[in-house]
Amino acid sequence: MVDVSDLRKAIAEIREDAEEVTKKLLDGGVDPVKIIEEGVVKGLYDLGGKFEKRQAFIPDLVKGSKIARKCIELIESVLPKEKAGAKKKVVIGTLLSKHNIGKNLVSTFLTINGFEVYDLGENLEPWAFYEKAEEVGADLIAVSIVFTPALTKFEELIRILKEMGVRDKYKVIVGGAVTSKEWAESVGADGWAPDVEGAVRLAKELLGVS
């Protein structure tokens, strides 16, 4: 019988059958949230640990992220399209980078928790967040930052919102490998999240969602 630990191992070992393992777990009635948290996320953490020990390399991380994304997309396809409770709108994306696995996980977990998520993708400029937020009437803007050059771009986003007279319309949160709580506070973000669970918890707190 397939267990979530099998998915964790498949992702950590960068195996192509991870998607099939995910399907079997879903068919077996395993909670999608458990599959993501204990299978996908922990598998990626294990792979990251291998990288730190030089047992895996950047191409392995890229391939592992792609495999994990396929698993997440499969899980998303079976999630209910509507969920009871507040439908707060979130615009999310990654500034200046094509690395997306962290952002994708946050996007998925926000969806699971009843938010209406507009995922802009990766390698974005600040203006894209403003335009989409205005278009959909967003409540919150969530920004993922992976590389240092994007830090100044986040400051530019805050500046754009102020200059357009809409800064108070949106809660703006940020997270990512090169960010910190102190930095986020210093540049005027409404909050900083260290991980996926923290991002969802922060979004709920800022928007008053139980």
N, C-alpha and C positions, 0 to 999 in steps of 0.2 A: 504494500500500500504506500502511495506517495505521501510524503510529509513536507511541510514548509522547509525543513532543514535540507531536503533534497534540492530545492530551488536555491537556497542559500549557497550550497556547495556548487551547483551548476554555474551560478553567476561568478563565484569566486574563482572557478576553474575556467571561466570564459568558454563555456560549452554552448554550442548551438541548440542543444535540446532543451535549454532553459524555458523557451516559449512553450514547448510541449508539456513540460512539467507544470507550468503555470496553468495551462488548459486543464490538465488532469485535476489540479487542486480546485479550480473553479467548478468543474463538473462534479467534484466530490463534495461540494457544498461548503468549502472552507471560506471563512470571512475574508473578503477582498482586502480589508484593512490589515488583517493579520498576514496575508500573503505579501503585501508591500512591506510592512514593518519588519517582519521576521524573516522574510525570504529575500526580497529585492534589496532593501536598505542594508541589512546585515551582510548580504553577499558582497555588496559594493564596498562596505567597510573592510571586509576580509581582503578583498582585492587591493584596496588602498594600503592595507597593512603589508601585503606582499611587496608593493611598490616601495614602501619605506625601507624594507629589508633587502631591496634590490633583487627580489625574486620575481618581479614583474617590471615591465617598462612602459613608457608612454603609449606605444601602439596597443599594448594590452589594456590599458585604461580606456583608451578610445573605443576599442572593440567591446570591452565589457560594458561600457556606457550604452553603446548601441543595442546590445543584447538586452540590457535592463530596460531600455526604452520600449523595446518591442513587447516585453512582458507587461509593462505599465499600460501600454496602449490596449493590450488584450484585456486587462483588468478594467480599464475605463469603458470598454465597449459593453460590458455587462452591468455597469453601474446604472441605477435608476436615473432617468433624465430629470425628474423632478423630485424634490425632497421637501418635506414639511419644514416650516420655519421661515425665518427671515431670508430673503434672497438679496443679500448685499452684493454689490458688484465690485469685482477686483480686476484691475489691469496689471498684468505681470510680464516681465521680460528680463533678458540679460543684456547689460550694457557692454558694448565693444568686445564681445567674445562669443565664440561658437560653442563653448563648453556649456552644456545645458542640463546635465542630469540632475543637479541640485534644484534648479528652477523647475524642471519637469515634475520632480517629486512634490515640491511645494504646491504646484498647480493642481496635481492630482489630489492631494490631501485637502486642499481648500474645496475642491469640487465635492469630495466625499462628505465634507462637513457642511454642505448646503450653500456654499457661495456660488455666485454666477461668475465664472472666471473667463476672462478674455486674455488668452496667451499670445503675446506678440512675437514670441520666438526669441532668437538670439542675434547678437552682433548689432544691437540697436543704438541709435543716437537718442539723446534726451527728448528731442521734439516729438518723437513717436509716442512716448508715454503721455505727453500733454494732449496730443491730438486724439488719441484713442479714449482717454479719460473724458474729454469733452464730448466726444461722439456718443459714447454709451451712457454717460451720466454716472461715472464710477464713484464709488465711495472710498476706495483705497487703491493706491498705487504701490506695487511691490517690485522692488528692483534687486536683481542678483548681480553681484560684482565678483569677478574671478581674478582679474588682473589689475595691478596698481594704476595704470593709465586711466582706468574707468572711474577712479575716485573723483577726479576733477570734473568728469562728465556728470556725475551725480550732483555735484555742487551746481553745475550748470542747469540741471533739471529743476532744482529748488529755485534757482534764480529766474528761470522761465516762468514757473508757476506764480512767483511773486510779481514779475513784470506784467503778466497777463491778468493780474488781479484775481487769481483763483486759488491762491495758496491755501486759504482757509476752507475751500470746498472739499479738499481731499486729505485723507490721512496718508502719509508716505512712509513706508518702511523699507529697510534695506538689510541685506545679509550677504555672506560670501566669504571666501577664504582670506581676503586681504582687508576685511572690514573689522571694526570693533565697536563696542557700545560707546566708548568715549569719543571716537571719531564721528559716529553717527549723530551723537548729541551736539557736537561742535559745529556740524554743517547744517543743522536744522531739521534733521529727520524726526518723525514722530515716534520712531521706535527701531530697534535693531534685534534681529533674531540670529542666534548662533547655529540653529539647525532647523530641520523640517517641522518638528513638533513645536518648537519655539515660534516659528512663523505663523502657524495656525493659531496657536494660543494668543499671540500678539494681535492678530487680525480680529479675533473674537473680542478681546478686551477693548481695543480701540473703537470697534463698531458696535459694542454693546450686544453682542450675540452670545447667547447661552450655549 
